[in-house]
Amino acid sequence: MKGLSCNSGLLSQFPVEQAIDVLAEHDYQAIDISLEKAPPFLPPPPPHMSSQAGAEERSRVRKHAERAGVAIAALNAHTNLIHAVPEVRQANLKFVEGALELASDLGARYVVFGGGRKEFYGRESQFWEWLVAALWHLIAHASRLGVILAVEAGSSPGSLLHSLSRMQYLLSHDGLENLGVLFDSGHYFVRGDSVTGAYRALSQRVVHVHAKDAKGNLEDYEFPPLGQGDVDFDGLLGAMAAATYDGYISIEYEAFAWGYESDPHKVLSESKSFLDRTFALKT
């Protein structure tokens, strides 16, 4: 494993350069920079950068991260690629295109996105056709830029891509061989999959990992702080070690949406301690 990263949404009270410094202070090796304007929880943290950021900002952020010794591991660019309104769907596609270009300029290896949500009536087959067509286009663009597109399953109602079986169905499509997987433990748990089993099944495609605890089920769930939910992190980390996973593990902390601790310094410290302790038990 390369080390620990953190989704910058936890650090939304700081400008992106200061967020990088905070992570360096807590001995994190990387950052996942959020570009997302409307995450599915409250309070919504504002994005740290725009996919349309100017050249000066791109250069400044990259150099700051390099000086701080913090890698820019990924950009989070979730949007709805299966929106039923064509103009919205096209705008969302352009957003991810811009994220890929920004990732290339920042030296980030991955752009993370989701499968989209079914917000209107429609046939399931049509939603899949829209998603696969968008991915053919985006993967080609990513390849030209030297960036990897990584898809994440989501657990919220209406998510098209929400479970191991659906992820495997997507990955079975021709032309998606270069599509990576962002593995988020919390989402698979909420949808009733074995987290360890899901990781093992997808391990050959996993390029980035979100460490997120969970408890409950689709109709009544939460993502509490690490160690306070029911995800089997012993099993997951053991499966990652067995598969010789060599990427980052990123803290994606959304527990404040359920009233848990919101102080980023405390969250960073406690999350790192939990993972360090769990890793130590596996070695």
Secondary structure by P-SEA (a helix, b strand, c coil): ccbbbbcccccccccaaaaaaaaaaaccccccccccccccccccccccccccccaaaaaaaaaaaaaacccccbbbbbcccccccaaaaaaaaaaaaaaaaaaaaacccbbbbccccccccccaaaaaaaaaaaaaaaaaaaaaacbbbbbbbbcccccccccaaaaaaaaaccccccccccccaaaaaaacccaaaaaaaacccccbbbbccccccccccccccccccccaaaaaaaaaaaacccbbbbbbcccccccccccaaaaaaaaaaaaaaaaaaac
